[in-house]
Amino acid sequence: MMRLSRRTAVAFAAGVTLLAAAAMAATPGEEARQLVRSTADDVIAVLAEKGLNPEQKREKITVIVEKSFDFMTLCKLVMARHWAKLTPEQQQQFAVEFKQHLTITYGKNVENYRNEKVVITGDREEARGDWTVKSIIERPTAENVKVDYRLRRIDGQWRMIDMIVENVSLVANFRSQFQDIITKSGPAKVIDLLREKNAKAEPLKS
C-alpha cells in the first residue's frame, strides 16, 4: 500500500477537519438565516437601483421572492381545509390569481423605499421542524418594523412559507379574509373575487 508523504498526510488531515467544521457550521438555523439574509440583500439592491422604474423593480423583486417562497405551500396554508375542496384546475387558478394579488398589494411599496436596512435579530425552531427567522427593518425616517419569516425544508431546501409583520401573519390575515367569502359563497368564489380585484389593482378589503 502506498504511504502518504508527511506533507500529503497533513494536507489530507487539514482538509477533513475543514469539511467537518463546515458540516457542523451548517446548522438548520444558520441555513434558514442565510436564505432570509440573501433574499433581503437582493431585494434591497433592486430597491436601491436608480436606473429602474417602479414596474421594473416590481418584476425583478417578484423573481427574487419566487425563488425564496414555496408558493404552493403558501396557497395551501391560506386556504386551509378548503384547499381540498377545489379541483386541481381551480387550485392552479387560485395560485395564479393569488400570486398576482400579492404582487399588486405589496408591490406598491417599491415606490416608498427610503434607504431601509434589514437586520436579522434571531431565530428559533418551530413545530414540524419549521424555522422562524426574526428581523427588523430599520427605517431612518420612521419607526422600525419587526418582520419574522417562517421557513420549512421542502425537497431538501429551506423555503419561506409565511411572513409575520408586527405580529400579523400574512397567512392568517388572508385566511381570515377568505373564510368570510367561503362561508357565504363557497371556496370557488375566492378565485372570482381575486380575479375581479386584480383587474382593478385593488386589495380585497379597501
Backbone as numpy.savetxt, mean C-alpha at the origin, in Angstrom:
# Nx Ny Nz CAx CAy CAz Cx Cy Cz
41.55 -35.35 -1.61 40.71 -34.16 -1.61 41.59 -32.91 -1.61
41.24 -31.96 -2.46 42.03 -30.75 -2.56 41.92 -29.94 -1.28
43.09 -29.47 -0.78 43.09 -28.64 0.41 42.94 -27.18 0.03
42.16 -26.47 0.81 42.02 -25.03 0.59 43.25 -24.31 1.12
43.72 -23.34 0.36 44.80 -22.50 0.87 44.28 -21.69 2.03
45.20 -21.22 2.87 44.79 -20.44 4.05 43.99 -19.22 3.62
44.46 -18.53 2.55 43.78 -17.33 2.08 42.37 -17.67 1.60
42.24 -18.78 0.85 40.94 -19.18 0.34 40.00 -19.58 1.48
40.56 -20.28 2.46 39.75 -20.72 3.59 39.23 -19.53 4.38
40.09 -18.53 4.58 39.68 -17.33 5.31 38.58 -16.58 4.54
38.79 -16.47 3.22 37.81 -15.78 2.38 36.47 -16.52 2.40
36.53 -17.85 2.34 35.32 -18.66 2.37 34.57 -18.47 3.69
35.32 -18.50 4.79 34.72 -18.33 6.11 34.09 -16.95 6.25
34.77 -15.94 5.72 34.23 -14.58 5.78 32.95 -14.47 4.98
32.93 -15.13 3.79 31.74 -15.09 2.95 30.54 -15.74 3.63
30.78 -16.89 4.25 29.71 -17.59 4.97 29.18 -16.72 6.11
30.10 -16.07 6.81 29.70 -15.21 7.93 28.82 -14.06 7.45
29.21 -13.44 6.32 28.44 -12.33 5.78 27.06 -12.79 5.34
27.00 -13.97 4.70 25.70 -14.50 4.27 24.81 -14.77 5.47
25.37 -15.33 6.51 24.60 -15.62 7.72 24.10 -14.33 8.36
24.97 -13.32 8.38 24.57 -12.03 8.97 23.46 -11.40 8.16
23.55 -11.51 6.83 22.51 -10.93 5.97 21.19 -11.64 6.19
21.24 -12.97 6.32 20.01 -13.73 6.55 19.36 -13.36 7.87
20.21 -13.16 8.90 19.69 -12.78 10.21 19.10 -11.38 10.18
19.69 -10.48 9.34 19.24 -9.10 9.29 17.89 -8.96 8.61
17.61 -9.88 7.67 16.38 -9.77 6.90 15.18 -10.28 7.69
14.88 -9.62 8.80 13.73 -10.00 9.62 12.46 -9.52 8.94
11.31 -10.14 9.26 10.05 -9.70 8.65 9.78 -8.21 8.84
10.05 -7.71 10.05 9.81 -6.30 10.31 10.66 -5.40 9.44
11.92 -5.76 9.25 12.81 -4.94 8.44 12.42 -5.00 6.97
11.98 -6.17 6.51 11.54 -6.30 5.12 10.30 -5.45 4.88
9.36 -5.48 5.82 8.14 -4.69 5.69 8.46 -3.20 5.72
9.35 -2.81 6.63 9.74 -1.40 6.72 10.41 -0.93 5.43
11.21 -1.80 4.84 11.91 -1.43 3.61 10.94 -1.19 2.47
9.88 -1.99 2.39 8.88 -1.78 1.33 8.21 -0.42 1.51
7.82 -0.11 2.74 7.17 1.18 3.00 8.15 2.32 2.72
9.39 2.16 3.15 10.40 3.20 2.95 10.63 3.47 1.47
10.84 2.41 0.69 11.12 2.58 -0.74 9.92 3.15 -1.48
8.71 2.71 -1.09 7.50 3.23 -1.73 7.34 4.72 -1.43
7.52 5.09 -0.17 7.39 6.50 0.22 8.43 7.36 -0.50
9.65 6.87 -0.56 10.71 7.63 -1.24 10.39 7.83 -2.72
9.91 6.77 -3.37 9.58 6.87 -4.79 8.44 7.84 -5.04
7.41 7.79 -4.18 6.26 8.70 -4.34 6.69 10.15 -4.12
7.47 10.39 -3.09 7.92 11.76 -2.80 8.80 12.29 -3.93
9.60 11.43 -4.51 10.45 11.85 -5.63 9.60 12.33 -6.80
8.49 11.64 -7.04 7.58 12.06 -8.12 6.90 13.37 -7.75
6.42 13.49 -6.51 5.75 14.71 -6.08 6.66 15.93 -6.18
7.95 15.72 -5.92 8.90 16.82 -5.93 9.43 17.15 -7.33
9.10 16.32 -8.30 9.62 16.52 -9.66 8.90 17.69 -10.32
9.62 18.73 -10.63 9.00 19.97 -11.13 8.64 19.92 -12.61
9.19 19.00 -13.34 8.91 18.95 -14.77 7.63 18.24 -15.14
6.87 17.75 -14.15 5.64 17.00 -14.42 4.42 17.80 -14.03
3.35 17.67 -14.82 2.08 18.28 -14.43 1.34 17.32 -13.51
0.26 17.77 -12.83 -0.45 16.91 -11.88 -0.90 15.57 -12.45
-1.38 15.56 -13.68 -1.86 14.30 -14.27 -0.70 13.32 -14.47
0.43 13.81 -14.92 1.60 12.95 -15.10 2.08 12.40 -13.77
2.03 13.22 -12.73 2.42 12.75 -11.40 1.47 11.66 -10.91
0.17 11.86 -11.12 -0.81 10.84 -10.70 -0.55 9.51 -11.39
-0.24 9.57 -12.67 0.00 8.34 -13.43 1.24 7.61 -12.90
2.30 8.34 -12.63 3.53 7.71 -12.14 3.34 7.15 -10.73
2.61 7.89 -9.89 2.37 7.42 -8.53 1.49 6.17 -8.53
0.52 6.13 -9.43 -0.35 4.96 -9.53 0.47 3.71 -9.83
1.43 3.82 -10.72 2.30 2.68 -11.06 3.10 2.24 -9.85
3.63 3.20 -9.09 4.41 2.88 -7.89 3.56 2.16 -6.86
2.36 2.70 -6.60 1.48 2.13 -5.59 1.01 0.74 -5.98
0.74 0.52 -7.27 0.28 -0.79 -7.73 1.32 -1.87 -7.45
2.60 -1.51 -7.45 3.65 -2.49 -7.18 3.73 -2.84 -5.70
3.26 -1.94 -4.84 3.38 -2.14 -3.40 2.14 -2.72 -2.76
0.96 -2.41 -3.31 -0.30 -2.90 -2.75 -0.72 -4.19 -3.43
-1.35 -5.08 -2.68 -2.03 -6.22 -3.27 -3.49 -5.82 -3.43
-3.84 -5.40 -4.63 -5.13 -4.75 -4.82 -6.31 -5.70 -4.68
-6.16 -6.94 -5.12 -7.28 -7.88 -5.01 -7.56 -8.21 -3.55
-6.50 -8.33 -2.74 -6.73 -8.55 -1.30 -7.44 -7.35 -0.70
-7.04 -6.15 -1.10 -7.72 -4.94 -0.63 -9.19 -4.97 -0.99
-9.52 -5.36 -2.20 -10.92 -5.44 -2.63 -11.71 -6.44 -1.78
-11.11 -7.60 -1.53 -11.78 -8.62 -0.72 -12.02 -8.13 0.70
-11.04 -7.44 1.27 -11.20 -6.93 2.63 -12.28 -5.86 2.69
-12.34 -5.01 1.69 -13.33 -3.94 1.66 -14.74 -4.50 1.53
-14.92 -5.49 0.68 -16.25 -6.06 0.47 -16.61 -7.12 1.51
-15.60 -7.64 2.21 -15.80 -8.62 3.28 -16.63 -9.81 2.78
-17.63 -10.21 3.52 -18.40 -11.41 3.17 -19.19 -11.24 1.88
-19.38 -10.02 1.42 -20.15 -9.77 0.21 -19.34 -10.05 -1.06
-18.03 -10.17 -0.92 -17.19 -10.45 -2.09 -17.62 -11.74 -2.77
-17.92 -12.76 -1.99 -18.31 -14.07 -2.55 -19.67 -14.03 -3.24
-20.45 -12.99 -2.98 -21.77 -12.85 -3.61 -21.68 -12.29 -5.02
-20.53 -11.74 -5.38 -20.32 -11.23 -6.73 -19.82 -12.35 -7.63
-20.24 -12.34 -8.87 -19.71 -13.30 -9.85 -18.25 -12.92 -10.15
-17.47 -13.85 -10.71 -16.09 -13.50 -11.08 -16.01 -12.27 -11.98
-16.95 -12.15 -12.89 -16.97 -10.98 -13.78 -17.24 -9.70 -12.97
-18.19 -9.77 -12.04 -18.49 -8.61 -11.20 -17.31 -8.25 -10.30
-16.60 -9.26 -9.82 -15.42 -9.00 -9.00 -14.38 -8.21 -9.78
-14.17 -8.59 -11.03 -13.23 -7.86 -11.87 -13.71 -6.44 -12.14
-15.01 -6.28 -12.37 -15.57 -4.95 -12.60 -15.40 -4.07 -11.36
-15.65 -4.67 -10.20 -15.49 -3.92 -8.96 -14.04 -3.48 -8.79
-13.09 -4.39 -9.05 -11.68 -4.07 -8.90 -11.28 -2.90 -9.79
-11.76 -2.90 -11.03 -11.43 -1.82 -11.97 -12.00 -0.49 -11.49
-13.27 -0.49 -11.09 -13.92 0.75 -10.67 -13.37 1.26 -9.34
-13.07 0.34 -8.43 -12.57 0.75 -7.12 -11.17 1.34 -7.24
-10.33 0.72 -8.08 -8.99 1.26 -8.29 -9.07 2.67 -8.87
-9.95 2.86 -9.85 -10.09 4.19 -10.45 -10.61 5.18 -9.41
-11.52 4.72 -8.55 -12.08 5.61 -7.53 -11.00 6.05 -6.54
-10.14 5.14 -6.14 -9.04 5.51 -5.24 -8.10 6.50 -5.91
-7.83 6.29 -7.19 -6.96 7.21 -7.92 -7.56 8.61 -7.96
-8.87 8.68 -8.21 -9.56 9.97 -8.26 -9.60 10.63 -6.88
-9.95 9.83 -5.87 -10.14 10.36 -4.52 -8.85 10.87 -3.90
-7.79 10.06 -4.02 -6.54 10.42 -3.37 -5.55 11.10 -4.31
-5.79 10.97 -5.62 -4.87 11.56 -6.58 -4.87 13.07 -6.58
-5.94 13.68 -6.07 -6.01 15.13 -6.04 -4.96 15.74 -5.12
-4.46 14.93 -4.19 -3.49 15.43 -3.22 -2.13 15.77 -3.83
-1.88 15.34 -5.07 -0.58 15.63 -5.67 -0.36 17.13 -5.83
-1.45 17.88 -5.93 -1.33 19.32 -6.12 -1.08 20.05 -4.80
-1.17 19.32 -3.69 -1.00 19.95 -2.38 0.35 19.64 -1.74
1.27 19.07 -2.49 2.57 18.70 -1.92 3.35 19.95 -1.51
3.83 19.96 -0.26 4.58 21.10 0.27 5.85 20.62 1.01
6.65 19.83 0.30 7.92 19.35 0.86 7.75 18.47 2.10
6.67 17.70 2.15 6.48 16.77 3.27 7.52 15.66 3.21
7.80 15.08 4.36 8.72 13.95 4.48 8.05 12.83 5.27
8.39 11.59 4.93 7.86 10.43 5.63 8.93 9.87 6.56
8.60 9.75 7.84 9.52 9.22 8.83 8.91 7.95 9.42
9.58 6.83 9.29 9.10 5.57 9.86 9.43 5.56 11.35
8.43 5.30 12.17 8.59 5.40 13.62 8.56 4.05 14.35
8.22 2.98 13.67 8.18 1.68 14.34 7.43 0.65 13.53
7.31 -0.55 14.06 6.55 -1.61 13.40 6.15 -2.64 14.45
5.17 -3.45 14.12 4.73 -4.50 15.04 4.08 -5.63 14.24
4.18 -6.83 14.80 3.53 -7.99 14.19 2.05 -8.00 14.54
1.23 -8.44 13.57 -0.21 -8.52 13.76 -0.67 -9.97 13.65
-1.97 -10.17 13.78 -2.55 -11.50 13.62 -2.31 -12.01 12.20
-2.27 -13.32 12.05 -2.10 -13.98 10.75 -0.73 -13.74 10.15
0.20 -13.24 10.94 1.53 -12.96 10.40 1.62 -11.65 9.65
0.53 -10.86 9.65 0.58 -9.53 9.04 1.55 -8.65 9.81
1.89 -7.52 9.23 2.81 -6.60 9.89 2.31 -5.17 9.70
2.43 -4.36 10.73 2.10 -2.93 10.62 3.38 -2.12 10.72
3.54 -1.23 9.77 4.66 -0.28 9.79 4.10 1.10 10.07
4.61 1.73 11.12 4.10 3.03 11.57 4.97 4.15 11.02
4.31 5.24 10.63 5.06 6.36 10.09 4.37 7.68 10.43
5.11 8.74 10.22 4.58 10.10 10.38 4.95 10.90 9.14
3.98 11.61 8.59 4.27 12.54 7.51 4.56 13.90 8.15
5.80 14.33 8.04 6.19 15.61 8.62 5.87 16.72 7.63
5.06 17.69 8.08 4.62 18.78 7.21 5.17 20.11 7.74
5.95 20.81 6.94 6.56 22.05 7.40 5.55 23.14 7.78
4.39 23.15 7.11 3.45 24.24 7.31 2.16 23.82 8.01
2.11 22.61 8.54 0.90 22.14 9.21 1.26 21.03 10.19
0.24 20.52 10.90 0.49 19.45 11.86 0.90 18.17 11.13
1.73 17.39 11.79 2.13 16.10 11.23 0.93 15.16 11.16
1.03 14.18 10.25 -0.05 13.21 10.06 0.50 11.81 10.32
-0.20 11.05 11.17 0.21 9.68 11.47 -0.40 8.73 10.45
0.44 7.93 9.81 -0.02 6.97 8.81 0.61 5.61 9.09
-0.23 4.59 9.28 0.25 3.22 9.46 -0.11 2.40 8.23
0.75 1.47 7.90 0.52 0.59 6.75 0.47 -0.85 7.23
-0.58 -1.56 6.83 -0.66 -2.98 7.17 -0.21 -3.78 5.96
0.68 -4.73 6.22 1.25 -5.53 5.14 1.00 -7.01 5.40
0.95 -7.76 4.31 0.79 -9.21 4.40 1.74 -9.86 3.40
2.33 -10.98 3.78 3.22 -11.70 2.86 2.36 -12.52 1.91
2.41 -12.17 0.64 1.61 -12.82 -0.39 2.53 -13.34 -1.48
2.46 -14.64 -1.75 3.35 -15.27 -2.74 4.82 -14.96 -2.43
5.14 -14.97 -1.12 6.53 -14.80 -0.71 7.02 -13.37 -0.62
6.14 -12.40 -0.90 6.56 -11.00 -0.87 5.62 -10.18 0.00
6.17 -9.21 0.70 5.34 -8.30 1.48 4.60 -7.35 0.54
3.30 -7.23 0.78 2.49 -6.28 0.02 1.59 -5.52 0.99
1.31 -4.27 0.70 0.41 -3.48 1.53 -1.04 -3.89 1.27
-1.83 -3.96 2.35 -3.24 -4.33 2.19 -4.18 -3.33 2.87
-3.62 -2.36 3.58 -4.45 -1.34 4.21 -3.57 -0.15 4.58
-4.20 1.00 4.68 -3.52 2.22 5.10 -4.39 2.89 6.15
-3.82 3.22 7.30 -4.58 3.79 8.41 -4.08 5.21 8.66
-4.90 6.20 8.33 -4.51 7.60 8.45 -5.18 8.18 9.69
-4.36 8.60 10.66 -4.89 9.15 11.91 -5.95 8.21 12.51
-5.60 6.93 12.57 -6.44 5.87 13.17 -7.69 5.54 12.37
-7.79 6.04 11.14 -8.93 5.71 10.27 -8.44 4.80 9.16
-8.93 3.58 9.14 -8.52 2.58 8.16 -9.21 2.81 6.82
-8.42 2.76 5.74 -9.01 2.86 4.41 -9.99 1.73 4.18
-9.61 0.52 4.57 -10.49 -0.64 4.40 -11.78 -0.47 5.18
-11.67 -0.13 6.46 -12.86 0.02 7.31 -13.75 1.15 6.83
-13.15 2.23 6.36 -13.91 3.39 5.90 -14.77 3.04 4.69
-14.15 2.41 3.68 -14.92 2.05 2.49 -15.88 0.90 2.77
-15.49 -0.02 3.64 -16.39 -1.13 3.98 -17.68 -0.58 4.59
-17.56 0.42 5.44 -18.74 1.03 6.06 -19.61 1.71 5.01
-18.99 2.44 4.09 -19.76 3.11 3.05 -20.47 2.10 2.15
-19.76 1.05 1.78 -20.35 0.03 0.90 -21.45 -0.74 1.61
-21.31 -0.95 2.91 -22.30 -1.71 3.66 -23.67 -1.02 3.59
-23.68 0.29 3.68 -24.95 1.03 3.58 -25.62 0.80 2.24
-24.80 0.81 1.18 -25.34 0.60 -0.17 -25.83 -0.83 -0.34
-25.04 -1.79 0.13 -25.38 -3.21 -0.01 -26.66 -3.54 0.74
-26.81 -2.98 1.93 -28.02 -3.24 2.74 -29.28 -2.81 2.00
-29.20 -1.70 1.29 -30.37 -1.16 0.59 -30.60 -1.80 -0.77
-29.49 -2.06 -1.51 -29.67 -2.44 -2.92 -28.87 -3.66 -3.38
-28.08 -4.28 -2.49 -27.31 -5.46 -2.89 -25.90 -5.10 -3.32
-24.99 -6.07 -3.30 -23.57 -5.81 -3.58 -23.29 -5.31 -5.00
-24.07 -5.76 -5.98 -23.82 -5.33 -7.36 -24.04 -3.84 -7.54
-24.87 -3.25 -6.69 -25.14 -1.81 -6.78 -23.90 -0.98 -6.51
-22.97 -1.51 -5.72 -21.73 -0.80 -5.43 -20.96 -0.51 -6.71
-20.94 -1.49 -7.62 -20.23 -1.32 -8.89 -20.86 -0.19 -9.69
-22.19 -0.18 -9.78 -22.89 0.87 -10.53 -22.62 2.25 -9.95
-22.63 2.33 -8.62 -22.43 3.62 -7.97 -20.99 4.10 -8.16
-20.04 3.21 -8.04 -18.64 3.58 -8.27 -18.45 4.07 -9.69
-19.05 3.38 -10.65 -18.93 3.78 -12.06 -19.52 5.17 -12.27
-20.65 5.42 -11.62 -21.31 6.72 -11.73 -20.45 7.83 -11.12
-19.91 7.58 -9.94 -19.08 8.58 -9.27 -17.77 8.81 -10.02
-17.20 7.75 -10.56 -15.95 7.89 -11.31 -16.15 8.75 -12.55
-17.28 8.60 -13.22 -17.57 9.40 -14.41 -17.62 10.89 -14.08
-18.03 11.20 -12.85 -18.13 12.60 -12.42 -16.91 13.05 -11.60
-15.97 12.12 -11.40 -14.78 12.40 -10.57 -15.17 12.87 -9.18
-16.16 12.16 -8.59 -16.66 12.51 -7.27 -16.40 11.38 -6.26
-16.20 11.71 -4.99 -16.11 10.67 -3.94 -17.49 10.09 -3.69
-17.54 8.95 -3.01 -18.84 8.35 -2.71 -19.70 9.28 -1.87
-19.08 9.87 -0.85 -19.81 10.80 0.01 -19.21 12.19 -0.17
-19.98 13.06 -0.78 -19.48 14.42 -1.03 -20.30 15.44 -0.27
